[in-house]
Amino acid sequence: MVKAKWNGVELAKSDKTIVVEGNQYFPKEDVDSNYLESSDYHTRCHWKGLASYYHVVVEGKKNENAAWYYPEPLSEAQHIKDYIAFWKGVEVSTD
């Protein structure tokens, strides 16, 4: 089981993650969307496409752009469509 936590709160828990470039991508349905807030920030990966971001918000504290996903991934990355990854201090661990 893989878990993502920030500020003492579990954001995601799944046994169906996909590892890409060392990052655990969680299925959207295994992420608690109550802690995600849309962001206007984007980055581009040459093989995955345009990434969109979420701020992670827990008990009034905001971790800006700490989660990302690919809403329309390029063909080589279709397997991570509707998956979310974390960084910027979000603890991702396996049990």
N, C-alpha and C positions, 0 to 999 in steps of 0.2 A: 504494500500500500504506500502511495506517495502522498505527502501532505504539504501544503503551503500555508505558512503562518506569518502574520505581521502584527506587531504591537499586542502580542498575546492572544490573538484571535485566529482560528482556523478559517482560511479563505477557500481552500479547496482540499479535496480528498478523493483519490481515485486509484483503481488498480488497472486503469486503461490509458495511462499516459503514453506519449510517444516522445522519445528522446531525439532531438535534432540539434546538432552542434553543441552538445553538452547541456542543453536546456530541456527541462521536462515540460511538455505541452499537455495541459489538462483538457479533457472533453468539456465543452461549455456547460453541459448539464451537471458536471461534478464541481462546478465553481459557484460559490455563493454570491450571486449578483448584487445582493444587498450592500456589499462592500465595494462595488465598482461604480465609478462615475466617469462618464464619457469625457474624452480629451480631444482637442483639435490637433494634437501632435501626430506626425507621421514620419516614418523613415522608409527607405527603399533598400531591399536586398536584391542583388543581381539575379538570384535564382528562385527566391520565394515571392518576390513582388512587393507591393506596398503594404506596410504594416500600420495598423491603427493601434491606439493606446487607450488605456483606462488609468485614471487615478485610483489608488486604493485608499479608501477612507474608513478609519476605525475610530469610534468614539471621538469624533470631531477632529482627529489628526489625519492629515492628507499626505500621502506619499505619491508625489506627482509622477505620472507616466510610468508607474511601477508594474504594469501588466500590458502585454501586447498580444495581438492576434492578426491574422491575415484573412480579411473578409472575402477577398477574391484572389487566392494564391495562384501563382503561375503553375503550369502543368506539372513541373517536377515536385511541387509542394502541395498538391491537392490533398494529400493524406493528412495535412494539419488544418484544413478548413474547419472552422467551428471549434478550434482548440485555442487555449489561452496559456501563455507562459508568463512567468514573473521574474523580477530582478529588483535592484535597488534596495537591498536589505530585507526583502521577503525571504524567509527561511524555507527552503524546499528540502525535505528529508524523506528518506525511505525507512519503513519499519520492517 
